C-alpha cells in the first residue's frame, strides 16, 4: 500500500535482509554465496506497484506462463524488465560487496528461460541472422521461403526439416548466456572482485533419480 509509505520503506532498505545474513555469517566465520536469481524463478517477482502484464513470459498460445501455481515467469528479454533486474543486481552488489563473509554471487540458479513473446522472438531472429548470415541460407536449411529475418516465426518441425525446432532449442541455450552476460555486466559495475557463478539444470547426463549417485553439479 504505497499510500502508507511502504513503497518508500522498500526502496530505502531493499537489501536489509541480505546484509543481515552477511553480518551474522561473518560473526560465525562462514563464507556466503548470495543467490540473486533463484532456483524457482516463478516465485520471484517485480513489486506489485511496478508490475505490468506484458512483463510476463508467454506460452506458445500467447498466454501468461504461470508455472507451479506461482506469480509467473518474468520475460527477461522485455527491455524494461532487463533494466529493472540489472539495476537491482547492481544495487545488491553495491550493498553486499564490503562484507568479509561474501564469497560471491550465484547470479542465476538453475538456469532456464522460455517465452514465445515478441521481444524474445526478436532476439531469436537476431541469433538466427548471426548464425546463417543470409535469409537464403536459412531458407535452404529450414526449407522455408522467407524474404527477410523479420518474417521468421516460432516454427514446429515439419517433415521437410527438423532444423526450425533444433535451432529454437539451441537458441534457448544461447539465450541463457545472453541473459547472464547482461546481469554479470551490471554486477561488475558495482563489484569487480567477487566470484560470479551460475548453476545449470536440464542438461544432466544421467536421469534425475540418479543425481545422488553422480557428481552432476555444473557451473557456467
C-alpha positions in Angstrom: 0.0 0.0 0.0 2.0 3.0 -1.2 -0.4 5.4 0.4 1.1 4.3 3.8 4.6 4.8 2.6 5.6 1.1 2.4 7.0 1.5 -1.1 9.4 4.2 0.3 10.4 1.8 3.0 11.2 -1.0 0.5 13.2 1.5 -1.6 15.2 2.7 1.4 16.1 -0.7 2.7 15.9 -3.1 -0.3 18.8 -5.3 0.8 18.4 -5.2 4.6 17.9 -9.0 4.9 20.9 -9.9 2.8 23.1 -7.5 4.7 22.0 -9.0 8.0 22.7 -12.5 6.7 26.2 -11.5 5.7 26.8 -9.8 9.0 25.7 -12.8 11.0 27.7 -15.1 8.7 30.8 -13.0 9.4 30.4 -13.4 13.1 30.1 -17.2 12.6 33.1 -17.4 10.4 31.1 -18.5 7.4 31.5 -17.7 3.7 28.4 -17.0 1.8 27.4 -17.1 -1.9 24.5 -14.7 -2.3 21.8 -16.0 -4.7 20.4 -13.3 -7.0 18.1 -15.2 -9.3 16.6 -18.1 -7.5 16.0 -21.8 -8.0 12.3 -21.3 -8.6 12.2 -18.1 -10.6 8.4 -18.3 -10.8 8.4 -17.2 -7.1 10.4 -14.1 -7.8 8.5 -11.0 -8.9 8.7 -7.3 -9.6 6.9 -5.3 -6.9 3.2 -5.2 -7.5 3.1 -1.4 -7.9 5.5 -1.7 -10.8 4.3 -4.9 -12.4 2.7 -5.0 -15.9 1.1 -7.9 -17.7 3.5 -7.5 -20.6 6.4 -8.3 -18.2 5.4 -12.0 -18.0 6.8 -14.7 -20.2 4.3 -16.2 -22.7 3.5 -19.8 -23.7 3.1 -21.0 -27.3 -0.5 -19.8 -27.3 0.4 -16.3 -26.1 -0.9 -16.9 -22.6 0.9 -16.0 -19.4 3.4 -18.6 -18.4 2.5 -19.5 -14.8 4.4 -22.5 -13.5 3.8 -24.2 -10.2 0.8 -22.1 -9.0 3.1 -19.0 -8.6 3.5 -15.4 -9.7 4.5 -16.5 -13.2 7.8 -16.4 -15.1 9.3 -13.0 -16.0 10.1 -12.1 -19.6 13.9 -11.5 -19.3 14.1 -10.0 -22.8 11.5 -7.3 -22.2 13.6 -4.1 -22.2 12.0 -2.7 -19.1 12.4 -6.0 -17.2 16.0 -6.2 -18.2 16.7 -2.7 -17.0 14.9 -3.3 -13.6 16.8 -6.6 -13.0 20.2 -5.1 -13.9 19.5 -2.1 -11.6 18.5 -4.5 -8.8 21.6 -6.7 -9.2 23.9 -3.8 -9.3 22.3 -2.5 -6.2 22.7 -5.8 -4.5 26.4 -5.9 -5.3 26.8 -2.4 -4.0 25.1 -3.4 -0.8 27.0 -6.6 -0.2 30.5 -6.1 -1.6 32.1 -4.8 1.6 31.1 -7.7 3.8 34.0 -10.1 4.6 31.7 -13.1 4.6 30.8 -12.5 0.9 32.4 -15.2 -1.3 30.5 -14.4 -4.5 27.1 -14.3 -6.2 25.1 -17.1 -7.7 23.8 -14.9 -10.5 21.3 -17.5 -11.9 20.4 -20.7 -10.0 19.0 -23.5 -12.2 19.3 -21.6 -15.4 16.4 -21.8 -17.7 14.3 -19.5 -19.9 11.4 -19.9 -22.3 9.0 -17.4 -23.7 7.1 -17.0 -27.0 6.7 -13.3 -26.9 7.7 -10.6 -29.4 10.8 -9.4 -27.5 12.2 -12.9 -27.3 11.3 -13.6 -30.9 13.3 -10.5 -31.9 16.3 -11.9 -30.0 15.8 -15.3 -31.7 15.7 -13.6 -35.1 19.0 -11.7 -34.3 20.5 -15.0 -33.2 19.5 -16.7 -36.5 20.9 -13.8 -38.5 24.2 -14.2 -36.8 24.2 -18.0 -37.4 23.1 -18.1 -41.0 24.2 -14.7 -42.3 21.6 -14.5 -45.1 17.9 -15.4 -45.3 18.7 -17.5 -48.3 20.9 -19.8 -46.2 18.3 -20.1 -43.5 15.7 -21.0 -46.2 17.9 -23.7 -47.5 18.3 -25.3 -44.1 14.8 -24.7 -42.9 13.1 -25.5 -46.2 11.2 -22.2 -46.0 10.6 -19.2 -48.3 11.2 -16.2 -46.2 12.5 -13.0 -47.8 13.7 -11.3 -44.5 14.6 -12.4 -41.0 11.8 -10.2 -39.7 9.3 -12.7 -41.1 10.7 -15.7 -39.1 8.3 -17.2 -36.7 8.4 -19.9 -34.0 8.1 -23.0 -36.1 7.3 -26.5 -35.2 9.4 -29.0 -37.1 8.0 -30.3 -40.3 8.5 -33.3 -42.5 10.8 -31.3 -44.7 13.2 -30.2 -41.9 13.7 -30.5 -38.2 16.0 -27.5 -38.1 13.4 -24.9 -37.0 12.9 -26.8 -33.8 16.6 -27.7 -33.4 17.6 -24.1 -33.8 14.9 -23.0 -31.3 16.3 -25.3 -28.7 19.9 -24.2 -29.5 18.7 -20.6 -29.1 17.2 -21.4 -25.7 20.7 -22.5 -24.6 22.2 -19.3 -26.1 19.5 -17.1 -24.5 20.7 -18.1 -21.0 24.2 -16.8 -22.0 22.8 -13.6 -23.3 20.8 -13.0 -20.1 23.7 -13.9 -17.9 26.0 -11.5 -19.9 23.6 -8.7 -19.2 23.3 -9.4 -15.5 27.0 -10.0 -14.9 27.9 -6.8 -16.6 25.6 -5.0 -14.3 27.1 -6.6 -11.2 30.6 -5.9 -12.3 29.8 -2.2 -12.5 29.4 -2.3 -8.7 31.7 -5.2 -7.7 34.7 -6.1 -9.8 36.2 -8.5 -7.3 33.8 -11.3 -6.1 33.2 -14.5 -7.9 30.2 -14.9 -10.2 28.6 -18.3 -10.9 25.5 -19.7 -12.4 24.5 -23.3 -12.0 22.9 -25.3 -14.8 19.9 -27.6 -15.0 18.2 -29.8 -17.6 21.5 -31.0 -19.0 22.5 -33.8 -16.7 24.0 -36.8 -18.4 22.1 -39.1 -16.1 18.5 -39.3 -15.0 17.2 -37.1 -12.2 16.7 -40.1 -10.0 20.4 -40.9 -10.1 21.7 -37.5 -9.0 22.7 -38.8 -5.6 24.9 -41.4 -7.2 26.8 -39.0 -9.6 28.5 -35.7 -9.3 26.4 -33.7 -11.7 26.8 -30.1 -10.5 27.5 -27.9 -13.5 28.7 -24.3 -13.3 28.8 -21.7 -16.0 
